[in-house]
């Protein structure tokens, strides 16, 4: 099975750090493109994610959810190989 694109929801919940760590580990293993989705008020999370991409030498991008985050993630999941 080939995993090219991984989508991860980034928020302020306690589980987010572990979710992002897991997504990063999988992205490294499969040399996948990591896509983080967060709300429009998550500027700090976006900065941390961008720094993490550079630190871990991963390819990826930040996407700001338009509308409800859960709905945006559900729509974006259709175009991803894996959702963490």
mmCIF file of the N, C-alpha and C atoms, coordinates in Angstrom:
data_MODEL
# 
_entry.id   MODEL 
# 
loop_
_atom_site.group_PDB 
_atom_site.id 
_atom_site.type_symbol 
_atom_site.label_atom_id 
_atom_site.label_alt_id 
_atom_site.label_comp_id 
_atom_site.label_asym_id 
_atom_site.label_entity_id 
_atom_site.label_seq_id 
_atom_site.pdbx_PDB_ins_code 
_atom_site.Cartn_x 
_atom_site.Cartn_y 
_atom_site.Cartn_z 
_atom_site.occupancy 
_atom_site.B_iso_or_equiv 
_atom_site.pdbx_formal_charge 
_atom_site.auth_seq_id 
_atom_site.auth_comp_id 
_atom_site.auth_asym_id 
_atom_site.auth_atom_id 
_atom_site.pdbx_PDB_model_num 
ATOM 1   N N  . UNK A 1 1  ? 0.849   -1.176 0.000  1.00 0.00 ? 1  UNK A N  1 
ATOM 2   C CA . UNK A 1 1  ? 0.000   0.000  0.000  1.00 0.00 ? 1  UNK A CA 1 
ATOM 3   C C  . UNK A 1 1  ? 0.895   1.239  0.000  1.00 0.00 ? 1  UNK A C  1 
ATOM 4   N N  . UNK A 1 2  ? 0.563   2.169  -0.849 1.00 0.00 ? 2  UNK A N  1 
ATOM 5   C CA . UNK A 1 2  ? 1.332   3.399  -0.945 1.00 0.00 ? 2  UNK A CA 1 
ATOM 6   C C  . UNK A 1 2  ? 0.575   4.549  -0.290 1.00 0.00 ? 2  UNK A C  1 
ATOM 7   N N  . UNK A 1 3  ? 1.244   5.252  0.584  1.00 0.00 ? 3  UNK A N  1 
ATOM 8   C CA . UNK A 1 3  ? 0.651   6.416  1.239  1.00 0.00 ? 3  UNK A CA 1 
ATOM 9   C C  . UNK A 1 3  ? 1.416   7.635  0.760  1.00 0.00 ? 3  UNK A C  1 
ATOM 10  N N  . UNK A 1 4  ? 0.735   8.496  0.000  1.00 0.00 ? 4  UNK A N  1 
ATOM 11  C CA . UNK A 1 4  ? 1.381   9.686  -0.551 1.00 0.00 ? 4  UNK A CA 1 
ATOM 12  C C  . UNK A 1 4  ? 1.023   10.953 0.196  1.00 0.00 ? 4  UNK A C  1 
ATOM 13  N N  . UNK A 1 5  ? -0.236  11.050 0.645  1.00 0.00 ? 5  UNK A N  1 
ATOM 14  C CA . UNK A 1 5  ? -0.736  12.250 1.317  1.00 0.00 ? 5  UNK A CA 1 
ATOM 15  C C  . UNK A 1 5  ? -1.364  11.877 2.653  1.00 0.00 ? 5  UNK A C  1 
ATOM 16  N N  . UNK A 1 6  ? -0.935  12.585 3.700  1.00 0.00 ? 6  UNK A N  1 
ATOM 17  C CA . UNK A 1 6  ? -1.473  12.361 5.050  1.00 0.00 ? 6  UNK A CA 1 
ATOM 18  C C  . UNK A 1 6  ? -2.089  13.658 5.535  1.00 0.00 ? 6  UNK A C  1 
ATOM 19  N N  . UNK A 1 7  ? -3.316  13.573 6.009  1.00 0.00 ? 7  UNK A N  1 
ATOM 20  C CA . UNK A 1 7  ? -4.039  14.723 6.536  1.00 0.00 ? 7  UNK A CA 1 
ATOM 21  C C  . UNK A 1 7  ? -4.124  14.597 8.049  1.00 0.00 ? 7  UNK A C  1 
ATOM 22  N N  . UNK A 1 8  ? -3.800  15.673 8.751  1.00 0.00 ? 8  UNK A N  1 
ATOM 23  C CA . UNK A 1 8  ? -3.884  15.665 10.216 1.00 0.00 ? 8  UNK A CA 1 
ATOM 24  C C  . UNK A 1 8  ? -4.566  16.949 10.684 1.00 0.00 ? 8  UNK A C  1 
ATOM 25  N N  . UNK A 1 9  ? -5.502  16.796 11.602 1.00 0.00 ? 9  UNK A N  1 
ATOM 26  C CA . UNK A 1 9  ? -6.192  17.953 12.181 1.00 0.00 ? 9  UNK A CA 1 
ATOM 27  C C  . UNK A 1 9  ? -5.372  18.469 13.349 1.00 0.00 ? 9  UNK A C  1 
ATOM 28  N N  . UNK A 1 10 ? -5.063  19.748 13.328 1.00 0.00 ? 10 UNK A N  1 
ATOM 29  C CA . UNK A 1 10 ? -4.274  20.381 14.384 1.00 0.00 ? 10 UNK A CA 1 
ATOM 30  C C  . UNK A 1 10 ? -5.166  21.338 15.149 1.00 0.00 ? 10 UNK A C  1 
ATOM 31  N N  . UNK A 1 11 ? -5.202  21.160 16.468 1.00 0.00 ? 11 UNK A N  1 
ATOM 32  C CA . UNK A 1 11 ? -6.013  22.033 17.323 1.00 0.00 ? 11 UNK A CA 1 
ATOM 33  C C  . UNK A 1 11 ? -5.323  22.203 18.672 1.00 0.00 ? 11 UNK A C  1 
ATOM 34  N N  . UNK A 1 12 ? -6.054  22.665 19.656 1.00 0.00 ? 12 UNK A N  1 
ATOM 35  C CA . UNK A 1 12 ? -5.458  22.899 20.974 1.00 0.00 ? 12 UNK A CA 1 
ATOM 36  C C  . UNK A 1 12 ? -5.790  21.798 21.976 1.00 0.00 ? 12 UNK A C  1 
ATOM 37  N N  . UNK A 1 13 ? -6.348  20.693 21.514 1.00 0.00 ? 13 UNK A N  1 
ATOM 38  C CA . UNK A 1 13 ? -6.719  19.617 22.429 1.00 0.00 ? 13 UNK A CA 1 
ATOM 39  C C  . UNK A 1 13 ? -5.469  18.901 22.952 1.00 0.00 ? 13 UNK A C  1 
ATOM 40  N N  . UNK A 1 14 ? -5.597  18.222 24.107 1.00 0.00 ? 14 UNK A N  1 
ATOM 41  C CA . UNK A 1 14 ? -4.450  17.512 24.670 1.00 0.00 ? 14 UNK A CA 1 
ATOM 42  C C  . UNK A 1 14 ? -3.912  16.414 23.743 1.00 0.00 ? 14 UNK A C  1 
ATOM 43  N N  . UNK A 1 15 ? -4.751  15.825 22.923 1.00 0.00 ? 15 UNK A N  1 
ATOM 44  C CA . UNK A 1 15 ? -4.328  14.745 22.050 1.00 0.00 ? 15 UNK A CA 1 
ATOM 45  C C  . UNK A 1 15 ? -3.640  15.196 20.774 1.00 0.00 ? 15 UNK A C  1 
ATOM 46  N N  . UNK A 1 16 ? -3.625  16.481 20.517 1.00 0.00 ? 16 UNK A N  1 
ATOM 47  C CA . UNK A 1 16 ? -3.074  16.988 19.263 1.00 0.00 ? 16 UNK A CA 1 
ATOM 48  C C  . UNK A 1 16 ? -1.585  16.707 19.127 1.00 0.00 ? 16 UNK A C  1 
ATOM 49  N N  . UNK A 1 17 ? -0.844  16.853 20.166 1.00 0.00 ? 17 UNK A N  1 
ATOM 50  C CA . UNK A 1 17 ? 0.611   16.632 20.100 1.00 0.00 ? 17 UNK A CA 1 
ATOM 51  C C  . UNK A 1 17 ? 0.918   15.192 19.673 1.00 0.00 ? 17 UNK A C  1 
ATOM 52  N N  . UNK A 1 18 ? 0.213   14.226 20.266 1.00 0.00 ? 18 UNK A N  1 
ATOM 53  C CA . UNK A 1 18 ? 0.425   12.824 19.916 1.00 0.00 ? 18 UNK A CA 1 
ATOM 54  C C  . UNK A 1 18 ? -0.046  12.551 18.489 1.00 0.00 ? 18 UNK A C  1 
ATOM 55  N N  . UNK A 1 19 ? -1.158  13.143 18.093 1.00 0.00 ? 19 UNK A N  1 
ATOM 56  C CA . UNK A 1 19 ? -1.686  12.973 16.732 1.00 0.00 ? 19 UNK A CA 1 
ATOM 57  C C  . UNK A 1 19 ? -0.691  13.497 15.694 1.00 0.00 ? 19 UNK A C  1 
ATOM 58  N N  . UNK A 1 20 ? -0.124  14.662 15.964 1.00 0.00 ? 20 UNK A N  1 
ATOM 59  C CA . UNK A 1 20 ? 0.843   15.247 15.049 1.00 0.00 ? 20 UNK A CA 1 
ATOM 60  C C  . UNK A 1 20 ? 2.144   14.437 15.024 1.00 0.00 ? 20 UNK A C  1 
ATOM 61  N N  . UNK A 1 21 ? 2.573   13.943 16.174 1.00 0.00 ? 21 UNK A N  1 
ATOM 62  C CA . UNK A 1 21 ? 3.765   13.096 16.235 1.00 0.00 ? 21 UNK A CA 1 
ATOM 63  C C  . UNK A 1 21 ? 3.560   11.833 15.400 1.00 0.00 ? 21 UNK A C  1 
ATOM 64  N N  . UNK A 1 22 ? 2.404   11.192 15.549 1.00 0.00 ? 22 UNK A N  1 
ATOM 65  C CA . UNK A 1 22 ? 2.107   9.974  14.797 1.00 0.00 ? 22 UNK A CA 1 
ATOM 66  C C  . UNK A 1 22 ? 2.081   10.253 13.294 1.00 0.00 ? 22 UNK A C  1 
ATOM 67  N N  . UNK A 1 23 ? 1.428   11.330 12.897 1.00 0.00 ? 23 UNK A N  1 
ATOM 68  C CA . UNK A 1 23 ? 1.371   11.697 11.485 1.00 0.00 ? 23 UNK A CA 1 
ATOM 69  C C  . UNK A 1 23 ? 2.775   11.952 10.938 1.00 0.00 ? 23 UNK A C  1 
ATOM 70  N N  . UNK A 1 24 ? 3.618   12.574 11.723 1.00 0.00 ? 24 UNK A N  1 
ATOM 71  C CA . UNK A 1 24 ? 4.999   12.853 11.322 1.00 0.00 ? 24 UNK A CA 1 
ATOM 72  C C  . UNK A 1 24 ? 5.783   11.553 11.136 1.00 0.00 ? 24 UNK A C  1 
ATOM 73  N N  . UNK A 1 25 ? 5.626   10.626 12.054 1.00 0.00 ? 25 UNK A N  1 
ATOM 74  C CA . UNK A 1 25 ? 6.327   9.343  11.960 1.00 0.00 ? 25 UNK A CA 1 
ATOM 75  C C  . UNK A 1 25 ? 5.917   8.578  10.700 1.00 0.00 ? 25 UNK A C  1 
ATOM 76  N N  . UNK A 1 26 ? 4.630   8.576  10.417 1.00 0.00 ? 26 UNK A N  1 
ATOM 77  C CA . UNK A 1 26 ? 4.135   7.875  9.230  1.00 0.00 ? 26 UNK A CA 1 
ATOM 78  C C  . UNK A 1 26 ? 4.623   8.575  7.962  1.00 0.00 ? 26 UNK A C  1 
ATOM 79  N N  . UNK A 1 27 ? 4.595   9.908  7.959  1.00 0.00 ? 27 UNK A N  1 
ATOM 80  C CA . UNK A 1 27 ? 5.063   10.671 6.799  1.00 0.00 ? 27 UNK A CA 1 
ATOM 81  C C  . UNK A 1 27 ? 6.535   10.388 6.524  1.00 0.00 ? 27 UNK A C  1 
ATOM 82  N N  . UNK A 1 28 ? 7.330   10.278 7.568  1.00 0.00 ? 28 UNK A N  1 
ATOM 83  C CA . UNK A 1 28 ? 8.750   9.968  7.387  1.00 0.00 ? 28 UNK A CA 1 
ATOM 84  C C  . UNK A 1 28 ? 8.934   8.566  6.813  1.00 0.00 ? 28 UNK A C  1 
ATOM 85  N N  . UNK A 1 29 ? 8.186   7.632  7.337  1.00 0.00 ? 29 UNK A N  1 
ATOM 86  C CA . UNK A 1 29 ? 8.325   6.247  6.885  1.00 0.00 ? 29 UNK A CA 1 
ATOM 87  C C  . UNK A 1 29 ? 7.975   6.072  5.414  1.00 0.00 ? 29 UNK A C  1 
ATOM 88  N N  . UNK A 1 30 ? 6.898   6.745  4.983  1.00 0.00 ? 30 UNK A N  1 
ATOM 89  C CA . UNK A 1 30 ? 6.424   6.588  3.614  1.00 0.00 ? 30 UNK A CA 1 
ATOM 90  C C  . UNK A 1 30 ? 6.870   7.723  2.692  1.00 0.00 ? 30 UNK A C  1 
ATOM 91  N N  . UNK A 1 31 ? 7.661   8.656  3.237  1.00 0.00 ? 31 UNK A N  1 
ATOM 92  C CA . UNK A 1 31 ? 8.071   9.828  2.461  1.00 0.00 ? 31 UNK A CA 1 
ATOM 93  C C  . UNK A 1 31 ? 6.848   10.533 1.871  1.00 0.00 ? 31 UNK A C  1 
ATOM 94  N N  . UNK A 1 32 ? 5.851   10.687 2.720  1.00 0.00 ? 32 UNK A N  1 
ATOM 95  C CA . UNK A 1 32 ? 4.558   11.244 2.305  1.00 0.00 ? 32 UNK A CA 1 
ATOM 96  C C  . UNK A 1 32 ? 4.505   12.751 2.519  1.00 0.00 ? 32 UNK A C  1 
ATOM 97  N N  . UNK A 1 33 ? 3.559   13.368 1.868  1.00 0.00 ? 33 UNK A N  1 
ATOM 98  C CA . UNK A 1 33 ? 3.281   14.801 1.972  1.00 0.00 ? 33 UNK A CA 1 
ATOM 99  C C  . UNK A 1 33 ? 2.308   14.976 3.136  1.00 0.00 ? 33 UNK A C  1 
ATOM 100 N N  . UNK A 1 34 ? 2.647   15.825 4.095  1.00 0.00 ? 34 UNK A N  1 
ATOM 101 C CA . UNK A 1 34 ? 1.849   16.002 5.308  1.00 0.00 ? 34 UNK A CA 1 
ATOM 102 C C  . UNK A 1 34 ? 1.047   17.293 5.223  1.00 0.00 ? 34 UNK A C  1 
ATOM 103 N N  . UNK A 1 35 ? -0.262  17.165 5.351  1.00 0.00 ? 35 UNK A N  1 
ATOM 104 C CA . UNK A 1 35 ? -1.167  18.310 5.271  1.00 0.00 ? 35 UNK A CA 1 
ATOM 105 C C  . UNK A 1 35 ? -1.823  18.502 6.636  1.00 0.00 ? 35 UNK A C  1 
ATOM 106 N N  . UNK A 1 36 ? -1.609  19.671 7.230  1.00 0.00 ? 36 UNK A N  1 
ATOM 107 C CA . UNK A 1 36 ? -2.228  19.992 8.512  1.00 0.00 ? 36 UNK A CA 1 
ATOM 108 C C  . UNK A 1 36 ? -3.404  20.931 8.270  1.00 0.00 ? 36 UNK A C  1 
ATOM 109 N N  . UNK A 1 37 ? -4.493  20.686 8.965  1.00 0.00 ? 37 UNK A N  1 
ATOM 110 C CA . UNK A 1 37 ? -5.675  21.540 8.875  1.00 0.00 ? 37 UNK A CA 1 
ATOM 111 C C  . UNK A 1 37 ? -5.966  22.095 10.250 1.00 0.00 ? 37 UNK A C  1 
ATOM 112 N N  . UNK A 1 38 ? -6.135  23.412 10.315 1.00 0.00 ? 38 UNK A N  1 
ATOM 113 C CA . UNK A 1 38 ? -6.460  24.065 11.572 1.00 0.00 ? 38 UNK A CA 1 
ATOM 114 C C  . UNK A 1 38 ? -7.428  25.204 11.347 1.00 0.00 ? 38 UNK A C  1 
ATOM 115 N N  . UNK A 1 39 ? -7.928  25.748 12.421 1.00 0.00 ? 39 UNK A N  1 
ATOM 116 C CA . UNK A 1 39 ? -8.878  26.857 12.323 1.00 0.00 ? 39 UNK A CA 1 
ATOM 117 C C  . UNK A 1 39 ? -8.147  28.152 11.992 1.00 0.00 ? 39 UNK A C  1 
ATOM 118 N N  . UNK A 1 40 ? -8.916  29.166 11.628 1.00 0.00 ? 40 UNK A N  1 
ATOM 119 C CA . UNK A 1 40 ? -8.304  30.437 11.220 1.00 0.00 ? 40 UNK A CA 1 
ATOM 120 C C  . UNK A 1 40 ? -7.663  31.198 12.375 1.00 0.00 ? 40 UNK A C  1 
ATOM 121 N N  . UNK A 1 41 ? -7.905  30.774 13.609 1.00 0.00 ? 41 UNK A N  1 
ATOM 122 C CA . UNK A 1 41 ? -7.296  31.438 14.758 1.00 0.00 ? 41 UNK A CA 1 
ATOM 123 C C  . UNK A 1 41 ? -6.118  30.633 15.332 1.00 0.00 ? 41 UNK A C  1 
ATOM 124 N N  . UNK A 1 42 ? -5.562  29.744 14.518 1.00 0.00 ? 42 UNK A N  1 
ATOM 125 C CA . UNK A 1 42 ? -4.480  28.868 14.976 1.00 0.00 ? 42 UNK A CA 1 
ATOM 126 C C  . UNK A 1 42 ? -3.132  29.289 14.401 1.00 0.00 ? 42 UNK A C  1 
ATOM 127 N N  . UNK A 1 43 ? -2.831  30.572 14.425 1.00 0.00 ? 43 UNK A N  1 
ATOM 128 C CA . UNK A 1 43 ? -1.576  31.080 13.846 1.00 0.00 ? 43 UNK A CA 1 
ATOM 129 C C  . UNK A 1 43 ? -0.351  30.461 14.516 1.00 0.00 ? 43 UNK A C  1 
ATOM 130 N N  . UNK A 1 44 ? -0.390  30.307 15.823 1.00 0.00 ? 44 UNK A N  1 
ATOM 131 C CA . UNK A 1 44 ? 0.745   29.714 16.533 1.00 0.00 ? 44 UNK A CA 1 
ATOM 132 C C  . UNK A 1 44 ? 0.932   28.257 16.124 1.00 0.00 ? 44 UNK A C  1 
ATOM 133 N N  . UNK A 1 45 ? -0.165  27.534 15.998 1.00 0.00 ? 45 UNK A N  1 
ATOM 134 C CA . UNK A 1 45 ? -0.078  26.135 15.567 1.00 0.00 ? 45 UNK A CA 1 
ATOM 135 C C  . UNK A 1 45 ? 0.489   26.044 14.161 1.00 0.00 ? 45 UNK A C  1 
ATOM 136 N N  . UNK A 1 46 ? 0.110   26.962 13.295 1.00 0.00 ? 46 UNK A N  1 
ATOM 137 C CA . UNK A 1 46 ? 0.638   26.981 11.935 1.00 0.00 ? 46 UNK A CA 1 
ATOM 138 C C  . UNK A 1 46 ? 2.154   27.220 11.943 1.00 0.00 ? 46 UNK A C  1 
ATOM 139 N N  . UNK A 1 47 ? 2.607   28.150 12.761 1.00 0.00 ? 47 UNK A N  1 
ATOM 140 C CA . UNK A 1 47 ? 4.047   28.419 12.867 1.00 0.00 ? 47 UNK A CA 1 
ATOM 141 C C  . UNK A 1 47 ? 4.804   27.191 13.371 1.00 0.00 ? 47 UNK A C  1 
ATOM 142 N N  . UNK A 1 48 ? 4.257   26.540 14.376 1.00 0.00 ? 48 UNK A N  1 
ATOM 143 C CA . UNK A 1 48 ? 4.910   25.349 14.933 1.00 0.00 ? 48 UNK A CA 1 
ATOM 144 C C  . UNK A 1 48 ? 4.945   24.222 13.899 1.00 0.00 ? 48 UNK A C  1 
ATOM 145 N N  . UNK A 1 49 ? 3.851   24.060 13.167 1.00 0.00 ? 49 UNK A N  1 
ATOM 146 C CA . UNK A 1 49 ? 3.804   23.021 12.151 1.00 0.00 ? 49 UNK A CA 1 
ATOM 147 C C  . UNK A 1 49 ? 4.833   23.286 11.054 1.00 0.00 ? 49 UNK A C  1 
ATOM 148 N N  . UNK A 1 50 ? 4.905   24.506 10.589 1.00 0.00 ? 50 UNK A N  1 
ATOM 149 C CA . UNK A 1 50 ? 5.861   24.867 9.548  1.00 0.00 ? 50 UNK A CA 1 
ATOM 150 C C  . UNK A 1 50 ? 7.294   24.643 10.026 1.00 0.00 ? 50 UNK A C  1 
ATOM 151 N N  . UNK A 1 51 ? 7.577   24.999 11.263 1.00 0.00 ? 51 UNK A N  1 
ATOM 152 C CA . UNK A 1 51 ? 8.911   24.771 11.831 1.00 0.00 ? 51 UNK A CA 1 
ATOM 153 C C  . UNK A 1 51 ? 9.209   23.280 11.939 1.00 0.00 ? 51 UNK A C  1 
ATOM 154 N N  . UNK A 1 52 ? 8.212   22.499 12.324 1.00 0.00 ? 52 UNK A N  1 
ATOM 155 C CA . UNK A 1 52 ? 8.376   21.060 12.449 1.00 0.00 ? 52 UNK A CA 1 
ATOM 156 C C  . UNK A 1 52 ? 8.682   20.430 11.094 1.00 0.00 ? 52 UNK A C  1 
ATOM 157 N N  . UNK A 1 53 ? 8.032   20.895 10.027 1.00 0.00 ? 53 UNK A N  1 
ATOM 158 C CA . UNK A 1 53 ? 8.317   20.378 8.685  1.00 0.00 ? 53 UNK A CA 1 
ATOM 159 C C  . UNK A 1 53 ? 9.790   20.570 8.337  1.00 0.00 ? 53 UNK A C  1 
ATOM 160 N N  . UNK A 1 54 ? 10.292  21.766 8.601  1.00 0.00 ? 54 UNK A N  1 
ATOM 161 C CA . UNK A 1 54 ? 11.696  22.066 8.300  1.00 0.00 ? 54 UNK A CA 1 
ATOM 162 C C  . UNK A 1 54 ? 12.628  21.227 9.170  1.00 0.00 ? 54 UNK A C  1 
ATOM 163 N N  . UNK A 1 55 ? 12.307  21.118 10.449 1.00 0.00 ? 55 UNK A N  1 
ATOM 164 C CA . UNK A 1 55 ? 13.146  20.365 11.391 1.00 0.00 ? 55 UNK A CA 1 
ATOM 165 C C  . UNK A 1 55 ? 13.204  18.884 11.039 1.00 0.00 ? 55 UNK A C  1 
ATOM 166 N N  . UNK A 1 56 ? 12.085  18.320 10.624 1.00 0.00 ? 56 UNK A N  1 
ATOM 167 C CA . UNK A 1 56 ? 12.012  16.892 10.312 1.00 0.00 ? 56 UNK A CA 1 
ATOM 168 C C  . UNK A 1 56 ? 12.308  16.604 8.841  1.00 0.00 ? 56 UNK A C  1 
ATOM 169 N N  . UNK A 1 57 ? 12.579  17.651 8.070  1.00 0.00 ? 57 UNK A N  1 
ATOM 170 C CA . UNK A 1 57 ? 12.864  17.528 6.636  1.00 0.00 ? 57 UNK A CA 1 
ATOM 171 C C  . UNK A 1 57 ? 11.719  16.827 5.898  1.00 0.00 ? 57 UNK A C  1 
ATOM 172 N N  . UNK A 1 58 ? 10.505  17.302 6.159  1.00 0.00 ? 58 UNK A N  1 
ATOM 173 C CA . UNK A 1 58 ? 9.310   16.760 5.526  1.00 0.00 ? 58 UNK A CA 1 
ATOM 174 C C  . UNK A 1 58 ? 8.706   17.770 4.560  1.00 0.00 ? 58 UNK A C  1 
ATOM 175 N N  . UNK A 1 59 ? 7.998   17.250 3.580  1.00 0.00 ? 59 UNK A N  1 
ATOM 176 C CA . UNK A 1 59 ? 7.239   18.110 2.681  1.00 0.00 ? 59 UNK A CA 1 
ATOM 177 C C  . UNK A 1 59 ? 5.817   18.187 3.228  1.00 0.00 ? 59 UNK A C  1 
ATOM 178 N N  . UNK A 1 60 ? 5.208   19.364 3.105  1.00 0.00 ? 60 UNK A N  1 
ATOM 179 C CA . UNK A 1 60 ? 3.849   19.495 3.585  1.00 0.00 ? 60 UNK A CA 1 
ATOM 180 C C  . UNK A 1 60 ? 3.344   20.906 3.468  1.00 0.00 ? 60 UNK A C  1 
ATOM 181 N N  . UNK A 1 61 ? 2.150   21.106 3.981  1.00 0.00 ? 61 UNK A N  1 
ATOM 182 C CA . UNK A 1 61 ? 1.529   22.427 3.930  1.00 0.00 ? 61 UNK A CA 1 
ATOM 183 C C  . UNK A 1 61 ? 0.497   22.568 5.038  1.00 0.00 ? 61 UNK A C  1 
ATOM 184 N N  . UNK A 1 62 ? 0.188   23.806 5.334  1.00 0.00 ? 62 UNK A N  1 
ATOM 185 C CA . UNK A 1 62 ? -0.850  24.165 6.286  1.00 0.00 ? 62 UNK A CA 1 
ATOM 186 C C  . UNK A 1 62 ? -2.076  24.612 5.498  1.00 0.00 ? 62 UNK A C  1 
ATOM 187 N N  . UNK A 1 63 ? -3.243  24.156 5.915  1.00 0.00 ? 63 UNK A N  1 
ATOM 188 C CA . UNK A 1 63 ? -4.493  24.611 5.322  1.00 0.00 ? 63 UNK A CA 1 
ATOM 189 C C  . UNK A 1 63 ? -5.387  25.144 6.432  1.00 0.00 ? 63 UNK A C  1 
ATOM 190 N N  . UNK A 1 64 ? -5.893  26.329 6.210  1.00 0.00 ? 64 UNK A N  1 
ATOM 191 C CA . UNK A 1 64 ? -6.823  26.918 7.163  1.00 0.00 ? 64 UNK A CA 1 
ATOM 192 C C  . UNK A 1 64 ? -8.227  26.489 6.797  1.00 0.00 ? 64 UNK A C  1 
ATOM 193 N N  . UNK A 1 65 ? -8.926  25.899 7.745  1.00 0.00 ? 65 UNK A N  1 
ATOM 194 C CA . UNK A 1 65 ? -10.275 25.409 7.504  1.00 0.00 ? 65 UNK A CA 1 
ATOM 195 C C  . UNK A 1 65 ? -11.223 26.569 7.232  1.00 0.00 ? 65 UNK A C  1 
ATOM 196 N N  . UNK A 1 66 ? -12.027 26.407 6.226  1.00 0.00 ? 66 UNK A N  1 
ATOM 197 C CA . UNK A 1 66 ? -13.054 27.387 5.882  1.00 0.00 ? 66 UNK A CA 1 
ATOM 198 C C  . UNK A 1 66 ? -14.376 26.819 6.394  1.00 0.00 ? 66 UNK A C  1 
ATOM 199 N N  . UNK A 1 67 ? -15.027 27.551 7.286  1.00 0.00 ? 67 UNK A N  1 
ATOM 200 C CA . UNK A 1 67 ? -16.260 27.042 7.897  1.00 0.00 ? 67 UNK A CA 1 
ATOM 201 C C  . UNK A 1 67 ? -15.932 26.162 9.085  1.00 0.00 ? 67 UNK A C  1 
ATOM 202 N N  . UNK A 1 68 ? -16.792 25.190 9.345  1.00 0.00 ? 68 UNK A N  1 
ATOM 203 C CA . UNK A 1 68 ? -16.575 24.276 10.465 1.00 0.00 ? 68 UNK A CA 1 
ATOM 204 C C  . UNK A 1 68 ? -15.374 23.378 10.176 1.00 0.00 ? 68 UNK A C  1 
ATOM 205 N N  . UNK A 1 69 ? -14.492 23.261 11.150 1.00 0.00 ? 69 UNK A N  1 
ATOM 206 C CA . UNK A 1 69 ? -13.264 22.492 10.963 1.00 0.00 ? 69 UNK A CA 1 
ATOM 207 C C  . UNK A 1 69 ? -13.587 21.028 10.661 1.00 0.00 ? 69 UNK A C  1 
ATOM 208 N N  . UNK A 1 70 ? -14.519 20.437 11.389 1.00 0.00 ? 70 UNK A N  1 
ATOM 209 C CA . UNK A 1 70 ? -14.851 19.029 11.176 1.00 0.00 ? 70 UNK A CA 1 
ATOM 210 C C  . UNK A 1 70 ? -15.353 18.782 9.758  1.00 0.00 ? 70 UNK A C  1 
ATOM 211 N N  . UNK A 1 71 ? -16.175 19.665 9.248  1.00 0.00 ? 71 UNK A N  1 
ATOM 212 C CA . UNK A 1 71 ? -16.686 19.522 7.884  1.00 0.00 ? 71 UNK A CA 1 
ATOM 213 C C  . UNK A 1 71 ? -15.562 19.674 6.869  1.00 0.00 ? 71 UNK A C  1 
ATOM 214 N N  . UNK A 1 72 ? -14.674 20.616 7.115  1.00 0.00 ? 72 UNK A N  1 
ATOM 215 C CA . UNK A 1 72 ? -13.542 20.835 6.203  1.00 0.00 ? 72 UNK A CA 1 
ATOM 216 C C  . UNK A 1 72 ? -12.639 19.604 6.175  1.00 0.00 ? 72 UNK A C  1 
ATOM 217 N N  . UNK A 1 73 ? -12.340 19.061 7.346  1.00 0.00 ? 73 UNK A N  1 
ATOM 218 C CA . UNK A 1 73 ? -11.492 17.875 7.420  1.00 0.00 ? 73 UNK A CA 1 
ATOM 219 C C  . UNK A 1 73 ? -12.158 16.705 6.697  1.00 0.00 ? 73 UNK A C  1 
ATOM 220 N N  . UNK A 1 74 ? -13.453 16.543 6.876  1.00 0.00 ? 74 UNK A N  1 
ATOM 221 C CA . UNK A 1 74 ? -14.173 15.452 6.212  1.00 0.00 ? 74 UNK A CA 1 
ATOM 222 C C  . UNK A 1 74 ? -14.092 15.589 4.692  1.00 0.00 ? 74 UNK A C  1 
ATOM 223 N N  . UNK A 1 75 ? -14.238 16.802 4.185  1.00 0.00 ? 75 UNK A N  1 
ATOM 224 C CA . UNK A 1 75 ? -14.146 17.016 2.731  1.00 0.00 ? 75 UNK A CA 1 
ATOM 225 C C  . UNK A 1 75 ? -12.722 16.787 2.235  1.00 0.00 ? 75 UNK A C  1 
ATOM 226 N N  . UNK A 1 76 ? -11.734 17.273 2.975  1.00 0.00 ? 76 UNK A N  1 
ATOM 227 C CA . UNK A 1 76 ? -10.332 17.126 2.577  1.00 0.00 ? 76 UNK A CA 1 
ATOM 228 C C  . UNK A 1 76 ? -9.869  15.670 2.669  1.00 0.00 ? 76 UNK A C  1 
ATOM 229 N N  . UNK A 1 77 ? -10.500 14.903 3.543  1.00 0.00 ? 77 UNK A N  1 
ATOM 230 C CA . UNK A 1 77 ? -10.122 13.505 3.728  1.00 0.00 ? 77 UNK A CA 1 
ATOM 231 C C  . UNK A 1 77 ? -10.321 12.686 2.457  1.00 0.00 ? 77 UNK A C  1 
ATOM 232 N N  . UNK A 1 78 ? -11.272 13.089 1.648  1.00 0.00 ? 78 UNK A N  1 
ATOM 233 C CA . UNK A 1 78 ? -11.549 12.348 0.409  1.00 0.00 ? 78 UNK A CA 1 
ATOM 234 C C  . UNK A 1 78 ? -10.367 12.361 -0.555 1.00 0.00 ? 78 UNK A C  1 
ATOM 235 N N  . UNK A 1 79 ? -9.520  13.374 -0.451 1.00 0.00 ? 79 UNK A N  1 
ATOM 236 C CA . UNK A 1 79 ? -8.384  13.507 -1.361 1.00 0.00 ? 79 UNK A CA 1 
ATOM 237 C C  . UNK A 1 79 ? -7.073  13.051 -0.725 1.00 0.00 ? 79 UNK A C  1 
ATOM 238 N N  . UNK A 1 80 ? -7.137  12.475 0.465  1.00 0.00 ? 80 UNK A N  1 
ATOM 239 C CA . UNK A 1 80 ? -5.933  12.029 1.178  1.00 0.00 ? 80 UNK A CA 1 
ATOM 240 C C  . UNK A 1 80 ? -5.895  10.506 1.264  1.00 0.00 ? 80 UNK A C  1 
ATOM 241 N N  . UNK A 1 81 ? -4.694  9.976  1.343  1.00 0.00 ? 81 UNK A N  1 
ATOM 242 C CA . UNK A 1 81 ? -4.552  8.532  1.481  1.00 0.00 ? 81 UNK A CA 1 
ATOM 243 C C  . UNK A 1 81 ? -4.768  8.070  2.919  1.00 0.00 ? 81 UNK A C  1 
ATOM 244 N N  . UNK A 1 82 ? -4.470  8.968  3.869  1.00 0.00 ? 82 UNK A N  1 
ATOM 245 C CA . UNK A 1 82 ? -4.599  8.615  5.282  1.00 0.00 ? 82 UNK A CA 1 
ATOM 246 C C  . UNK A 1 82 ? -4.961  9.859  6.068  1.00 0.00 ? 82 UNK A C  1 
ATOM 247 N N  . UNK A 1 83 ? -5.844  9.695  7.048  1.00 0.00 ? 83 UNK A N  1 
ATOM 248 C CA . UNK A 1 83 ? -6.228  10.790 7.945  1.00 0.00 ? 83 UNK A CA 1 
ATOM 249 C C  . UNK A 1 83 ? -5.857  10.352 9.363  1.00 0.00 ? 83 UNK A C  1 
ATOM 250 N N  . UNK A 1 84 ? -5.092  11.211 10.050 1.00 0.00 ? 84 UNK A N  1 
ATOM 251 C CA . UNK A 1 84 ? -4.697  10.921 11.432 1.00 0.00 ? 84 UNK A CA 1 
ATOM 252 C C  . UNK A 1 84 ? -5.466  11.864 12.336 1.00 0.00 ? 84 UNK A C  1 
# 
